[in-house]
Amino acid sequence: MSGVSGFLAILLTSLVPILATAMGGMFAERARASNIALDGCMLVAALAALAVGTAVGNPWVGVVAGMVAGALWAGVLSAAVYGLGCDLIIAGIAANLLAVGASLLVVQGVLGSTGTYAPTGTTLIPRPSLGFLADIPVIGPALQNQSALVWVTVLVTVAASIVLQRTRFGLHVKAVGESDEAALAVGVKPVQIRVAALLISGALAGIGGAYLSISSVASFNSQLTGGLGFIAFAAVVFGRATPWGTIGASLLFAAATSVAVRLQGTDLGLQQIVHALPYVATVVALAVQAVRESRRRRYDVSITQYVPAIIPKG
Amino acid sequence: MTTQIPAPDPTESSPRVGWLRAGARRVVPLGLRQSVLAVVLGLVVCFGVILLVADDPATAFSSFLTGTFKTRYAFGNMIAIGTVLIFTALAATVSFRAGAFNIGTEGQLVLGGLVAAVVVVAVPGPGILAQLVALVCAALAGAAWVALPAWLRIRFGTNEILTTLMFNYIAADLALFLVNRFFRDKTSGAVETPPLPTDLWLTRLLVPSPANVGVILALLVAAGAWLVFDRTRTGRRMEIAGVQPAFAEYLGIRSTRYLLTSLLSSGALAGLGGGVAVLGITHAYVSGFSPQYGFLGITVALIGRLRPGGVVLAAFLYAMLMTGATSMQSASNVPFALVFVLQGVLVLLVTSQRIGGRS
């Protein structure tokens, strides 16, 4: 495999967990229900996918279980926000902490392993061969034998973009994000839409989580996500929660991750520093975004926008 | 009872990423009742989990609650953990009160710990002087680590929640790199610095337990925080700048200056906590020495209602549960991880606006 296609292959591998999760986060963000618990959703989903996938013997059942678990975790978040009346961001942070605790508890207390849960006999996600298409120069070898979840993620991305931009539900999500009053006035229930958006974000984060635990290696520990959920969230922010923007930002962060992966193989003695590259890239992206925003705002004529202090109960 | 006031930003122009404009977010815990209720409900949840997991729920739950008081060592351990929690919880408190979310206390603590371990052996002279210098350097390291996110927040309105969080991961990688490259104990298989000589340890209180004089320092710092918050103009201004930056500016208070001060002191407190943990408990920088002290500090700060007195009580309460969880882990099959579940549940319960009623 040549250098470029090798890099492309790694890029696709690191893209899946970020992109799938970010597409979900985009829905929540557009409904003004920022899901900062994406990381927790991924973690819980990774464990559920591995445990269920191993028990049933079919990795696709595992992926579905992961999506359900991710959605459930987002459900916990929405229950806390719209049921208990917690602050969205604080509740999201709490949901992340809770996910770490719960997954550790399940791994140690229920599954009976210490630290890392690596069951034997897990079937991994298949890696389809492309046949004659693999002969296409550069792209072909990169796409050859990629996890089937890569293709699922591509489908999910297209579907999510269409749903957001071209359907009634997508319109409702955006309407709720713009103004609760306007949405209420035409009979759209803000809380209902927000919960739906959060559940979607959890389910899509579930795909990203499942990819981490049952695609290339079948093991789980509480540091599995390594902040990928937050990176995905940052991709949503950097992409301004639009489909193309989110895809672009995800590609950027995935590229940073794959550069880190590539450089870690080389003998620079700087492995740990290189490992921090995706996180540094995220901070830089957020800073660039903020600088851009503040530049733009400087030339804005005062546009006031009313942000309701309390979201009316739908 | 807590109240969160999302700040409506008058210059809001992009409707999408609303809260990312990084306006002040305010958490104002008001009632003691809610804290008590949250702790009780949290323990009920724990009991439920124990019922599900444990073979012998009664033993597990009783050792979870009383394990701390069974041995001298466990009690001292509680004091030691509580000491570090006071520092990280005060760090969270300072930033919350000024309307900023410093979620990066974990990273600041780790770097503070590393700096303390390195500096304390480098300083010539008597142990007490070396310790003082090391602790000051640890605090400076913590403050330095939060400086960039703080500057980005103040200058450009970058959301500090995400940046400080990312800085946790960067700090972990940086610490690992520095220890591996320069400070590693060659004789040890683990990633750690060489063990400190005994005269550089913070004086121990309940030998052989890890309790140390750091607890006195922690109580002094808490008292100082109380003075600053409740008895000085600085504290009052910091709070006004946190609740309503626009109003503060109208009063002639430079809100950004107070925001910067509070974020830097928040980082310094977290770094100091790391220094005390390393000099007092582990006696060497050990990779992964912190069982999430930084994040636990957020929980403790919220239970302590963002007041120094409450924080001290909540820190020892949580330390008691953590020590209890250790003894529960050895007495039954319920893992230590229960305290991390409890942590998340407590944050949700204590910030809920539907529990605890009006105060």
HADDOCK unambig.tbl for C-alpha pairs under 7 A between the chains (distance, minus, plus):
assign (segid A and resid 29 and name CA) (segid B and resid 17 and name CA) 6.85 0.50 0.50
assign (segid A and resid 30 and name CA) (segid B and resid 16 and name CA) 6.08 0.50 0.50
assign (segid A and resid 80 and name CA) (segid B and resid 348 and name CA) 6.71 0.50 0.50
assign (segid A and resid 84 and name CA) (segid B and resid 352 and name CA) 5.18 0.50 0.50
assign (segid A and resid 84 and name CA) (segid B and resid 353 and name CA) 6.33 0.50 0.50
assign (segid A and resid 84 and name CA) (segid B and resid 354 and name CA) 5.37 0.50 0.50
assign (segid A and resid 85 and name CA) (segid B and resid 352 and name CA) 5.12 0.50 0.50
assign (segid A and resid 85 and name CA) (segid B and resid 353 and name CA) 4.91 0.50 0.50
assign (segid A and resid 85 and name CA) (segid B and resid 354 and name CA) 5.91 0.50 0.50
assign (segid A and resid 86 and name CA) (segid B and resid 348 and name CA) 6.59 0.50 0.50
assign (segid A and resid 86 and name CA) (segid B and resid 351 and name CA) 5.47 0.50 0.50
assign (segid A and resid 86 and name CA) (segid B and resid 352 and name CA) 4.42 0.50 0.50
assign (segid A and resid 86 and name CA) (segid B and resid 353 and name CA) 6.12 0.50 0.50
assign (segid A and resid 87 and name CA) (segid B and resid 4 and name CA) 6.65 0.50 0.50
assign (segid A and resid 91 and name CA) (segid B and resid 348 and name CA) 5.88 0.50 0.50
assign (segid A and resid 94 and name CA) (segid B and resid 344 and name CA) 4.63 0.50 0.50
assign (segid A and resid 94 and name CA) (segid B and resid 347 and name CA) 5.93 0.50 0.50
assign (segid A and resid 94 and name CA) (segid B and resid 348 and name CA) 6.38 0.50 0.50
assign (segid A and resid 95 and name CA) (segid B and resid 344 and name CA) 6.31 0.50 0.50
assign (segid A and resid 97 and name CA) (segid B and resid 340 and name CA) 6.78 0.50 0.50
assign (segid A and resid 97 and name CA) (segid B and resid 344 and name CA) 5.35 0.50 0.50
assign (segid A and resid 98 and name CA) (segid B and resid 340 and name CA) 6.54 0.50 0.50
assign (segid A and resid 98 and name CA) (segid B and resid 341 and name CA) 5.04 0.50 0.50
assign (segid A and resid 98 and name CA) (segid B and resid 344 and name CA) 4.49 0.50 0.50
assign (segid A and resid 98 and name CA) (segid B and resid 345 and name CA) 6.93 0.50 0.50
assign (segid A and resid 101 and name CA) (segid B and resid 337 and name CA) 5.50 0.50 0.50
assign (segid A and resid 101 and name CA) (segid B and resid 338 and name CA) 6.55 0.50 0.50
assign (segid A and resid 101 and name CA) (segid B and resid 340 and name CA) 4.46 0.50 0.50
assign (segid A and resid 101 and name CA) (segid B and resid 341 and name CA) 4.46 0.50 0.50
assign (segid A and resid 102 and name CA) (segid B and resid 341 and name CA) 5.78 0.50 0.50
assign (segid A and resid 104 and name CA) (segid B and resid 337 and name CA) 5.86 0.50 0.50
assign (segid A and resid 105 and name CA) (segid B and resid 335 and name CA) 6.33 0.50 0.50
assign (segid A and resid 105 and name CA) (segid B and resid 337 and name CA) 5.43 0.50 0.50
assign (segid A and resid 105 and name CA) (segid B and resid 338 and name CA) 6.43 0.50 0.50
assign (segid A and resid 108 and name CA) (segid B and resid 335 and name CA) 6.30 0.50 0.50
assign (segid A and resid 109 and name CA) (segid B and resid 53 and name CA) 6.20 0.50 0.50
assign (segid A and resid 109 and name CA) (segid B and resid 333 and name CA) 6.67 0.50 0.50
assign (segid A and resid 109 and name CA) (segid B and resid 334 and name CA) 5.86 0.50 0.50
assign (segid A and resid 109 and name CA) (segid B and resid 335 and name CA) 5.98 0.50 0.50
assign (segid A and resid 110 and name CA) (segid B and resid 53 and name CA) 6.68 0.50 0.50
assign (segid A and resid 177 and name CA) (segid B and resid 16 and name CA) 6.62 0.50 0.50
assign (segid A and resid 178 and name CA) (segid B and resid 15 and name CA) 5.75 0.50 0.50
assign (segid A and resid 237 and name CA) (segid B and resid 17 and name CA) 6.94 0.50 0.50
assign (segid A and resid 240 and name CA) (segid B and resid 17 and name CA) 6.82 0.50 0.50
assign (segid A and resid 272 and name CA) (segid B and resid 173 and name CA) 5.10 0.50 0.50
assign (segid A and resid 272 and name CA) (segid B and resid 174 and name CA) 6.65 0.50 0.50
assign (segid A and resid 272 and name CA) (segid B and resid 176 and name CA) 6.59 0.50 0.50
assign (segid A and resid 272 and name CA) (segid B and resid 177 and name CA) 5.27 0.50 0.50
assign (segid A and resid 273 and name CA) (segid B and resid 173 and name CA) 6.14 0.50 0.50
assign (segid A and resid 273 and name CA) (segid B and resid 174 and name CA) 6.16 0.50 0.50
assign (segid A and resid 273 and name CA) (segid B and resid 177 and name CA) 6.52 0.50 0.50
assign (segid A and resid 275 and name CA) (segid B and resid 173 and name CA) 6.89 0.50 0.50
assign (segid A and resid 276 and name CA) (segid B and resid 170 and name CA) 5.31 0.50 0.50
assign (segid A and resid 276 and name CA) (segid B and resid 173 and name CA) 6.03 0.50 0.50
assign (segid A and resid 279 and name CA) (segid B and resid 166 and name CA) 5.61 0.50 0.50
assign (segid A and resid 279 and name CA) (segid B and resid 169 and name CA) 6.97 0.50 0.50
assign (segid A and resid 279 and name CA) (segid B and resid 170 and name CA) 6.49 0.50 0.50
assign (segid A and resid 283 and name CA) (segid B and resid 163 and name CA) 5.66 0.50 0.50
assign (segid A and resid 283 and name CA) (segid B and resid 166 and name CA) 6.89 0.50 0.50
assign (segid A and resid 286 and name CA) (segid B and resid 158 and name CA) 6.58 0.50 0.50
assign (segid A and resid 287 and name CA) (segid B and resid 152 and name CA) 6.74 0.50 0.50
assign (segid A and resid 287 and name CA) (segid B and resid 158 and name CA) 5.98 0.50 0.50
assign (segid A and resid 290 and name CA) (segid B and resid 156 and name CA) 5.52 0.50 0.50
assign (segid A and resid 290 and name CA) (segid B and resid 157 and name CA) 6.19 0.50 0.50
assign (segid A and resid 290 and name CA) (segid B and resid 158 and name CA) 5.25 0.50 0.50
assign (segid A and resid 291 and name CA) (segid B and resid 156 and name CA) 5.60 0.50 0.50
assign (segid A and resid 294 and name CA) (segid B and resid 156 and name CA) 6.14 0.50 0.50
assign (segid A and resid 302 and name CA) (segid B and resid 11 and name CA) 6.12 0.50 0.50
assign (segid A and resid 303 and name CA) (segid B and resid 11 and name CA) 6.21 0.50 0.50
assign (segid A and resid 303 and name CA) (segid B and resid 12 and name CA) 6.68 0.50 0.50
assign (segid A and resid 303 and name CA) (segid B and resid 13 and name CA) 5.83 0.50 0.50
assign (segid A and resid 304 and name CA) (segid B and resid 10 and name CA) 5.38 0.50 0.50
assign (segid A and resid 304 and name CA) (segid B and resid 11 and name CA) 6.01 0.50 0.50
assign (segid A and resid 304 and name CA) (segid B and resid 12 and name CA) 6.08 0.50 0.50
assign (segid A and resid 305 and name CA) (segid B and resid 10 and name CA) 6.75 0.50 0.50
assign (segid A and resid 305 and name CA) (segid B and resid 12 and name CA) 5.85 0.50 0.50
assign (segid A and resid 305 and name CA) (segid B and resid 13 and name CA) 6.93 0.50 0.50
assign (segid A and resid 307 and name CA) (segid B and resid 8 and name CA) 5.57 0.50 0.50
assign (segid A and resid 309 and name CA) (segid B and resid 5 and name CA) 6.82 0.50 0.50
assign (segid A and resid 309 and name CA) (segid B and resid 6 and name CA) 6.11 0.50 0.50
